[in-house]
């Protein structure tokens, strides 16, 4: 097999985040299985950095796993023009094709990277672009459509409805989905079944050997009361403000010592009625996260925009059920398929589901076990790695 290149807007061995972690882990496991893998990326540090600044030096490097990395300089951008369009999309306002062009031109872009794709495409079996909305993907697919594969991480948001994406993405050779609802959405938006694009429902691989120690977490944190856990970025894009508001309302309506533990980066205002019962631990060691999962009554994932959810899988592997938002088709589907959790769409459903799992600990325990079994059957790394290899072998034979 020729080389497989993973193309992303930024890369580092330690950047947190769903797409970034997926890229690292997929490439690492393929490399360990003997597949020739490379990372093609820009010199930008990370999502939250200035997308006009080359933090890393252009050129070749090697990841901690021994994977070759090629970094390319970025083009200077008009941040104000990009922000104006992006604000409209985030506010669910319609944008014109010309505004889409501004968005795609003034985000992360590297003409040198795109030139490399064109001039070296014969050396590679496939160029795997992740995620969908960045300039590296949009322009990269156009440069090498016959070898372009997307791990798009689609969810139903304004960006996914861009006309420009609908013009370009059906030209790609392959699509790799993390969850069934993502594939359904992709078909509704882009009609890949009519374009001849090869598609596969893959999922994300998991280290199924992880385990948490509830007693160790309680001893280290000093938290002895029952608690709900949120693990992830703390911002409104993850709908954490809704969880905090509902949790505050729960305490107003219930006589309870239930607490809410927050783990992860970012900051968000905590309502006064919730604040006395919230423990914000910030970033913690990964094993401490697993220990927190094992100690929690449940993990709550309130986000409406997920194409997968690693933390849900981690909670299940640590034996605890999950509570997700009904407005997220992906996480709701995972909870239903696995019988590993419940979902809510408003405050009273939140209150009812939390109380149900508190009042029925045996059922909560069984849901956690169901979820763990589901992850091991579908997302163990040996299963995922072999599916990737078979997919690329089919591409090479085509």
C-alpha positions in Angstrom: 0.0 0.0 0.0 1.2 3.5 -0.8 1.3 6.1 1.9 -1.9 7.4 3.7 -1.7 11.1 4.4 -3.9 12.6 7.1 -4.5 16.3 6.4 -5.6 18.7 9.2 -5.4 22.4 9.9 -3.1 21.9 12.9 -1.4 19.0 14.6 0.3 18.4 17.9 0.6 15.2 20.1 -1.1 16.9 23.0 -3.9 19.1 21.6 -7.2 18.2 23.3 -10.4 18.0 21.3 -12.4 15.4 19.5 -11.2 15.7 15.9 -7.6 16.3 17.0 -7.7 13.2 19.2 -9.3 11.1 16.5 -6.6 12.1 14.1 -3.8 11.2 16.5 -5.3 7.9 17.5 -6.3 6.7 14.1 -2.9 7.6 12.6 -1.0 6.0 15.5 -2.9 2.7 15.4 -2.5 2.4 11.6 1.2 3.2 11.9 1.5 0.5 14.6 -0.2 -1.9 12.3 2.4 -1.3 9.6 0.5 1.1 7.4 2.7 3.9 6.0 1.2 7.0 7.4 2.0 10.8 7.3 0.6 13.9 8.8 0.2 16.9 6.5 -0.7 20.1 8.3 0.0 23.8 8.7 2.3 25.6 11.1 -0.6 26.9 13.2 -0.4 25.9 16.9 -4.0 24.9 17.6 -7.7 26.0 17.2 -7.5 28.8 19.7 -4.3 30.3 18.2 -3.9 33.0 15.6 -4.6 31.3 12.3 -2.2 33.8 10.5 0.8 32.9 12.6 3.3 30.1 11.9 3.9 28.8 15.4 5.9 25.8 14.1 8.7 26.0 11.6 7.8 24.8 8.1 9.3 21.5 7.2 9.5 17.9 8.4 9.2 16.6 11.9 8.2 13.3 13.7 5.4 12.7 16.1 5.9 11.0 19.4 4.6 7.8 17.8 7.2 8.0 15.1 4.9 9.3 12.3 6.4 11.7 9.8 4.9 15.2 9.9 5.1 17.8 7.1 4.2 21.4 8.1 3.4 24.1 5.7 3.2 27.9 6.3 -0.2 29.6 6.4 -1.4 32.6 4.3 -2.2 35.8 6.2 -5.9 36.3 6.6 -8.5 39.1 7.0 -9.7 38.1 10.5 -12.4 40.9 10.6 -13.9 39.7 7.3 -14.0 36.1 8.5 -15.4 37.0 11.9 -18.3 39.0 10.3 -19.4 36.0 8.3 -18.8 33.5 11.1 -20.9 35.6 13.5 -23.9 35.4 11.1 -23.5 31.6 10.8 -23.3 31.2 14.5 -26.4 33.3 14.9 -28.3 31.1 12.5 -28.5 33.8 9.9 -28.5 33.1 6.1 -25.3 33.8 4.3 -24.7 34.3 0.5 -22.4 32.3 -1.6 -20.1 35.3 -1.7 -20.0 35.4 2.1 -19.2 31.6 2.1 -16.3 32.4 -0.2 -15.1 35.0 2.3 -15.4 32.5 5.1 -13.4 29.8 3.2 -10.8 32.3 1.9 -10.1 34.0 5.3 -9.8 31.0 7.6 -6.9 28.5 8.0 -5.3 28.2 4.5 -2.0 27.1 3.2 -1.4 27.4 -0.5 1.9 25.6 0.0 0.1 22.6 1.4 -2.3 22.5 -1.5 0.5 22.7 -4.0 2.2 19.8 -2.2 -1.0 17.7 -2.5 -1.2 18.3 -6.3 2.5 17.7 -7.0 2.9 14.6 -4.8 -0.5 12.9 -5.2 1.0 9.8 -7.0 2.9 8.9 -3.9 -0.2 8.4 -1.8 -3.1 6.0 -1.8 -5.4 8.5 -0.1 -5.5 11.9 1.5 -7.7 11.8 4.6 -9.1 15.3 5.5 -10.4 16.0 9.0 -12.7 17.8 9.9 -14.9 19.2 7.1 -15.2 23.0 7.7 -11.6 24.2 7.3 -9.7 25.6 4.3 -7.3 22.7 4.4 -10.2 20.3 3.7 -12.2 22.5 1.2 -9.3 23.4 -1.0 -7.5 20.0 -0.5 -10.5 18.0 -1.7 -10.5 20.1 -4.9 -6.8 19.5 -5.4 -7.0 15.7 -5.2 -10.6 14.7 -5.5 -9.9 11.2 -6.8 -7.8 10.4 -3.7 -9.7 12.6 -1.2 -11.3 10.9 1.8 -13.1 12.9 4.5 -13.6 12.1 8.2 -16.0 15.1 8.2 -17.4 15.1 11.8 -20.6 16.5 10.4 -23.4 17.7 12.6 -26.5 19.8 11.7 -25.1 23.3 11.9 -25.0 26.3 9.6 -21.6 25.4 8.1 -22.7 22.0 7.0 -25.4 23.7 4.8 -22.8 25.8 2.8 -23.5 25.7 -0.9 -19.7 25.6 -1.6 -19.4 22.4 0.4 -22.3 20.9 -1.5 -20.5 21.7 -4.7 -17.2 20.2 -3.6 -17.6 17.3 -1.2 -19.6 14.9 -3.5 -16.5 14.9 -5.7 -14.5 13.2 -3.0 -13.5 9.5 -3.3 -14.6 8.5 0.2 -16.4 9.4 3.4 -15.8 7.9 6.8 -18.5 8.5 9.4 -18.3 8.4 13.2 -22.0 7.6 13.8 -25.1 6.5 11.9 -27.0 9.8 12.3 -24.0 11.6 10.8 -24.3 9.4 7.7 -28.0 10.1 7.5 -27.4 13.8 7.7 -24.6 13.7 5.1 -27.0 11.9 2.7 -29.7 14.5 3.2 -27.3 17.4 2.6 -24.9 16.0 -0.1 -26.5 12.9 -1.7 -23.3 10.9 -1.6 -25.2 7.7 -2.6 -25.8 9.4 -6.0 -22.2 10.7 -6.4 -20.4 7.4 -6.4 -18.5 8.3 -3.2 -17.4 5.3 -1.2 -18.9 5.5 2.3 -18.3 3.6 5.5 -19.8 3.9 9.0 -16.6 3.5 11.0 -16.8 5.1 14.5 -13.8 6.0 16.6 -11.5 3.5 18.2 -11.3 3.3 21.9 -8.8 1.9 24.4 -11.2 -0.6 25.9 -8.8 -1.5 28.8 -9.3 1.9 30.6 -10.8 1.7 34.1 -11.6 4.2 36.8 -11.2 4.0 40.6 -14.2 5.7 42.3 -12.7 5.6 45.8 -9.4 7.1 44.6 -11.3 10.0 43.1 -13.3 10.7 46.2 -10.1 10.6 48.4 -8.2 13.0 46.1 -11.0 15.4 45.5 -12.6 15.4 48.9 -16.1 15.1 47.2 -18.1 12.5 49.2 -21.6 13.5 48.0 -23.2 12.0 44.9 -22.4 14.0 41.8 -23.1 14.4 38.1 -20.1 14.8 35.9 -19.5 17.0 32.9 -16.1 16.4 31.1 -15.2 18.6 28.2 -14.8 22.2 27.0 -16.8 24.7 29.1 -18.5 27.0 26.7 -21.9 27.7 25.3 -21.1 25.8 22.1 -21.2 22.6 24.2 -24.5 23.7 25.8 -22.9 23.7 29.3 -24.9 26.8 30.2 -28.1 24.7 29.8 -26.7 22.0 32.1 -25.8 24.7 34.7 -29.2 26.4 34.5 -31.0 23.1 34.8 -28.8 22.0 37.7 -29.5 25.2 39.5 -33.2 24.7 39.0 -32.9 21.2 40.3 -31.5 22.4 43.5 -34.3 25.0 43.9 -36.9 22.2 43.5 -35.3 19.3 45.3 -34.0 18.7 48.8 -30.7 17.1 47.8 -26.9 17.0 48.4 -26.3 16.2 44.7 -23.3 18.1 43.2 -22.1 18.8 39.7 -18.4 18.2 38.9 -16.9 20.0 35.9 -13.7 18.8 34.2 -12.0 20.5 31.3 -10.8 23.8 29.9 -12.6 27.0 29.2 -14.7 29.1 31.5 -18.4 29.8 31.8 -20.6 31.8 34.2 -22.2 29.6 36.9 -25.7 30.7 38.0 -25.8 31.8 41.6 -28.4 29.2 42.5 -26.0 26.4 41.2 -22.7 27.8 42.3 -22.7 26.4 45.9 -23.0 22.9 44.5 -20.6 23.0 41.6 -17.0 21.9 41.7 -14.9 23.1 38.7 -11.7 21.0 38.7 -10.4 22.4 35.4 -7.9 20.2 33.5 -7.1 16.9 35.2 -4.9 14.0 34.4 -6.6 11.4 32.1 -6.6 8.8 34.8 -8.2 11.3 37.2 -10.9 11.8 34.5 -11.5 8.0 34.4 -11.7 7.9 38.2 -14.2 10.8 38.2 -16.3 8.9 35.6 -16.3 5.8 37.8 -17.4 7.8 40.9 -20.2 9.7 39.2 -23.9 8.9 39.4 -23.8 9.6 35.6 -22.0 11.5 33.0 -24.0 14.3 31.4 -23.2 15.3 27.8 -25.5 18.2 27.1 -24.1 19.2 23.7 -26.4 19.2 20.7 -23.6 19.2 18.1 -21.5 16.0 18.3 -20.4 13.6 15.6 -19.2 11.2 18.2 -18.4 11.5 21.9 -15.3 10.0 23.3 -16.2 11.0 26.9 -19.5 9.1 26.6 -17.6 5.9 25.6 -15.1 6.5 28.5 -17.9 6.8 31.0 -19.4 3.5 29.8 -16.0 1.8 29.9 -15.8 3.0 33.5 -19.2 1.5 34.2 -21.4 4.5 34.5 -24.5 5.5 32.5 -24.9 8.7 30.5 -27.5 11.5 30.1 -27.5 13.2 26.8 -29.5 16.0 25.0 -32.4 14.8 22.9 -31.5 17.5 20.4 -28.2 15.7 19.4 -29.1 12.8 17.1 -25.7 11.2 17.5 -25.5 10.9 21.2 -29.2 10.1 21.5 -28.7 7.3 19.0 -25.7 5.9 21.0 -27.7 6.0 24.2 -30.6 4.2 22.6 -28.6 1.6 20.6 -26.6 0.6 23.7 -29.3 0.9 26.3 -26.6 2.7 28.2 -28.3 6.0 29.1 -31.2 8.4 28.9 -31.9 11.7 27.2 -33.7 14.9 28.0 -35.2 17.7 25.9 -36.3 20.2 28.6 -35.9 20.9 32.3 -38.5 18.5 33.6 -37.1 15.6 31.5 -33.7 16.5 33.0 -35.1 16.4 36.5 -37.0 13.2 35.8 -34.1 11.3 34.3 -31.6 12.4 37.0 -34.0 11.4 39.8 -34.8 8.1 38.1 -31.1 7.1 38.0 -30.5 8.3 41.6 -33.5 6.3 42.8 -32.7 3.1 40.8 -28.9 2.5 41.3 -29.1 -1.1 40.1 -30.6 0.1 36.8 -28.0 2.8 36.5 -25.3 0.2 37.1 -26.7 -2.1 34.4 -26.9 0.8 31.9 -23.2 1.4 32.6 -22.4 -2.2 31.9 -24.6 -2.2 28.7 -22.6 0.8 27.5 -19.3 -0.8 28.2 -20.3 -3.9 26.2 -21.4 -1.7 23.3 -18.1 0.1 23.2 -16.0 -3.1 23.3 -18.1 -4.7 20.5 -18.1 -1.8 18.1 -15.1 0.5 18.9 -12.2 -1.6 20.1 -9.1 -0.5 18.3 -8.4 -3.9 16.7 -11.8 -3.8 15.1 -11.5 -0.2 13.9 -7.9 -0.6 12.6 -8.9 -3.5 10.4 -11.9 -1.6 9.0 -9.6 1.3 8.0 -7.0 -1.0 6.4 -9.8 -2.8 4.4 -11.2 0.5 3.3 -7.9 1.8 2.0 -7.1 -1.5 0.3 -10.3 -1.2 -1.6 -9.4 2.3 -2.6 -6.1 1.2 -3.9 -7.6 -1.6 -6.0 -10.3 0.7 -7.5 
